Amino acid sequence: MLIEISHTTQYHYGEPARYLVQSLRLLPPSFDGQTVIEWEVTAPGIESSKVFYDAFGNAVRLAAVAGPKDMITIEARGLVETEDRVGIVRGLYDPAPVRTFLRETSRTAADDAIRLLARQSERRDRLETLHTLMDKVRDAIDYELGATHAHTSAAEALADRRGVCQDHAQVFISAARVLGIPARYVNGYFLSGTEAPSEAHHAWAEAWIEGLGWVGFDPANGMSPTDRYVRLACGLDAAMAAPIRGTQRGGSREALDVLVEVQQHMAQQQQ
């Protein structure tokens, strides 16, 4: 499937920012089942930046820009070809040892409720365990926009029983690690089944299964990723896999606008 993506992020500052540095994880990788046909990122300062790879194998561009700036715009757009690999992830650049993804973070720290969810999901077979866990996380957290925020932890989301895809993924990751299963957070894009472009910056999880490798699980949708998913970056939690992370001098009263459109390539739709 050919998928077109447009991802625009705008930062507005009540007081102009004097200097900004942005780490951009906006370069999707090509691997088995995902091929980047064309891709472009535009941002202030990006013309002098270089690509490097972080500890998790994500391609990163570091863009610095001097102010004063009361607004900056970052855009990523392109065309990606995907195939359904039933959630199995192979062919990625993966420099981090698998055991790295057993490490707990403040956002994925397990409490008693998460430990109980993990124990209730455990089966003899690891793949069955993870599918059971995916279903239980989806049942435990109702999808509700605005119920949580960027800094909400897995434990907080589960206690509130409301959240979005970020929260589903982090609870799944936390519980998987309780069971001794390496798991990581993935952000990317999801093509809905509707004809209209979908505002679909999305998040899911991947877990390690001996003999299969990394396998994707999307508790928000109750399925493993298909050819409707485009993988962007991964990390131990949502913060480490964020598409844009930055620091600045000045720039108080920051406001953020994000617009993501994902649709099937028009030429393919007409065939």
C-alpha positions in Angstrom: 0.0 0.0 0.0 1.2 3.5 -0.8 0.5 6.0 2.0 0.9 9.8 1.9 1.7 11.6 5.1 1.7 15.3 6.0 2.8 16.2 9.5 2.9 19.9 10.5 3.9 21.2 14.0 3.7 24.9 14.9 5.1 26.4 18.1 3.8 29.8 19.2 5.5 31.9 21.9 3.9 34.6 24.0 7.4 36.0 24.5 9.8 35.5 21.5 12.3 32.7 21.9 15.9 33.9 21.7 17.5 30.5 20.7 16.1 27.1 20.0 17.5 23.6 19.5 15.2 20.9 18.2 15.9 17.2 17.9 13.7 15.9 15.1 12.8 12.2 14.9 10.8 12.7 11.8 12.6 10.4 9.4 10.8 7.1 9.0 13.1 4.1 8.4 13.0 1.6 5.5 12.9 -2.0 6.6 11.1 -5.3 5.8 7.5 -4.2 5.0 8.2 -0.5 4.9 9.9 1.4 2.1 10.3 5.2 2.1 9.7 6.4 -1.5 10.1 10.1 -0.8 10.4 12.2 2.3 11.2 15.8 3.2 11.5 17.6 6.5 11.5 21.4 6.6 12.3 23.4 9.8 14.2 26.5 10.8 17.9 25.7 10.9 17.6 22.3 9.2 19.6 23.3 6.1 22.8 23.2 8.2 21.9 20.1 10.3 23.2 16.5 9.8 21.5 13.2 10.4 22.8 11.0 13.3 21.4 7.9 15.0 20.4 7.7 18.6 20.9 4.8 21.0 17.6 3.2 19.8 18.5 3.4 16.1 16.3 6.4 15.3 17.5 8.8 12.6 17.7 12.3 14.2 18.3 15.8 12.8 19.4 18.4 15.2 18.2 21.9 14.1 19.4 25.1 15.8 18.0 28.5 15.1 18.7 32.0 16.6 15.8 34.3 17.5 13.9 36.2 18.2 11.1 33.9 17.1 7.5 34.2 18.1 6.6 31.2 15.9 8.3 28.2 14.3 6.9 25.7 11.9 8.2 22.1 11.3 6.9 20.1 8.5 7.4 16.5 7.4 5.8 15.0 4.4 6.3 12.1 2.0 5.2 8.8 0.5 5.8 5.4 2.1 5.1 1.9 0.7 4.0 -0.7 3.2 3.3 -4.4 3.3 1.4 -6.4 6.0 4.0 -8.4 7.9 1.5 -9.4 10.7 3.3 -7.2 13.1 6.7 -8.8 12.8 9.5 -6.2 12.6 12.7 -7.2 10.8 15.4 -5.4 8.9 15.6 -2.4 11.3 18.9 -0.9 12.5 18.7 -1.9 16.2 21.9 -0.9 18.1 20.5 -1.3 21.6 20.7 -4.7 23.2 17.2 -6.3 23.7 17.6 -6.3 27.5 17.7 -2.5 27.3 13.9 -2.6 26.9 13.4 -4.2 30.2 14.4 -0.9 31.9 11.7 0.9 33.8 11.2 4.7 33.4 9.2 7.1 35.4 6.4 7.0 32.8 6.4 3.2 32.7 6.9 2.4 36.4 4.6 -0.5 37.4 2.3 -0.2 40.4 0.2 -2.9 42.0 -2.6 -2.5 39.5 -0.2 -2.9 36.5 1.4 -5.9 38.2 -2.0 -7.5 38.7 -2.9 -6.8 35.0 0.4 -8.5 34.0 -0.3 -11.6 36.1 -3.8 -11.9 34.8 -2.5 -11.9 31.2 0.2 -14.5 31.7 -0.2 -17.7 29.6 2.2 -20.6 28.8 3.0 -19.2 25.4 4.6 -15.7 25.2 2.8 -14.7 22.0 -0.6 -15.7 23.6 0.4 -13.8 26.7 1.0 -10.6 24.8 -2.2 -10.8 22.8 -4.1 -11.4 26.0 -2.3 -8.4 27.6 -3.2 -6.2 24.6 -6.9 -7.1 24.9 -6.9 -6.5 28.7 -5.2 -3.1 28.3 -7.8 -2.1 25.7 -10.6 -3.2 28.0 -9.1 -1.4 31.0 -8.7 2.0 29.4 -11.4 3.8 27.5 -10.2 5.9 24.6 -10.9 9.5 25.4 -9.2 12.5 23.8 -8.0 15.0 26.4 -8.3 12.7 29.4 -4.5 12.6 29.8 -1.6 14.7 28.8 2.0 14.3 27.4 3.4 13.6 30.9 0.8 11.1 32.1 2.3 7.9 33.4 1.1 4.4 32.7 0.0 3.9 36.4 -2.0 7.2 36.3 -3.7 6.3 33.0 -4.7 2.8 34.3 -6.0 4.2 37.6 -8.1 6.8 35.7 -9.2 4.1 33.2 -9.2 6.7 30.4 -6.6 7.8 27.9 -5.3 7.8 24.3 -3.0 5.6 22.3 0.1 6.8 24.2 -1.4 5.6 27.5 -2.5 2.2 26.0 1.1 1.7 24.7 2.8 2.7 28.0 0.6 0.5 30.2 1.2 -2.5 27.8 5.0 -1.8 28.0 5.0 -1.6 31.7 3.0 -4.8 32.2 5.2 -6.7 29.7 8.3 -5.7 31.5 6.8 -6.9 34.8 6.6 -10.3 33.1 10.3 -10.1 32.0 9.4 -9.4 28.4 11.4 -6.6 26.7 9.0 -4.0 25.3 9.4 -0.6 23.6 7.3 2.4 22.7 6.7 3.2 19.0 5.3 6.3 17.4 4.2 6.7 13.8 1.2 7.0 11.6 -2.0 5.1 11.1 -4.3 5.0 8.1 -7.9 4.7 9.1 -10.4 2.9 6.9 -12.3 6.0 5.9 -12.0 7.8 2.6 -11.1 11.1 4.1 -7.6 11.9 5.4 -7.2 10.8 9.0 -5.5 12.9 11.7 -3.5 10.0 12.8 -0.3 10.5 14.6 -0.3 7.2 16.4 1.5 5.1 19.1 1.8 1.4 19.8 4.2 -1.0 21.3 6.7 -3.7 20.3 7.6 -6.7 22.4 10.5 -9.2 22.0 9.5 -12.9 21.3 12.3 -15.4 21.0 12.2 -17.0 17.5 10.2 -14.1 16.1 12.1 -11.0 17.2 10.2 -7.7 17.7 6.4 -8.0 17.2 4.1 -5.0 17.2 0.9 -4.7 19.4 -1.6 -1.8 19.2 -3.8 -2.0 22.3 -5.7 1.1 21.2 -7.0 -0.7 18.1 -6.8 -4.3 19.5 -4.5 -5.5 16.7 -1.0 -6.0 15.5 0.2 -3.4 13.0 -0.7 -4.0 9.4 0.1 -2.2 6.1 -1.9 0.7 7.4 0.8 1.6 9.9 4.0 3.6 9.2 6.7 3.3 11.8 8.6 6.5 12.7 10.7 6.1 15.9 11.0 4.0 19.1 12.2 4.4 22.7 11.7 3.2 26.3 8.6 5.4 26.6 6.7 8.2 24.9 9.2 10.9 25.8 12.2 9.0 24.3 10.4 8.3 21.1 8.8 11.8 20.7 9.1 13.1 17.1 10.2 16.5 18.3 12.1 17.3 21.4 13.7 20.7 22.1 15.2 23.3 24.4 15.0 27.0 24.1 16.0 30.3 25.7 13.1 32.6 26.3 9.9 31.7 24.5 7.5 31.7 27.5 3.8 30.9 27.2 4.4 28.3 24.5 1.4 27.0 22.5 1.5 24.0 20.2 -0.6 23.1 17.1 -0.2 19.8 15.4 -1.9 18.7 12.1 -1.3 15.2 10.8 -3.0 13.9 7.6 -2.6 10.3 6.5 -4.2 9.0 3.3 -3.8 6.3 0.7 -1.9 7.6 -2.4 -4.4 8.9 -4.9 -3.0 7.1 -7.9 -3.3 3.8 -6.1 -6.9 4.6 -5.0 -7.9 5.1 -8.7 -6.5 1.8 -9.9 
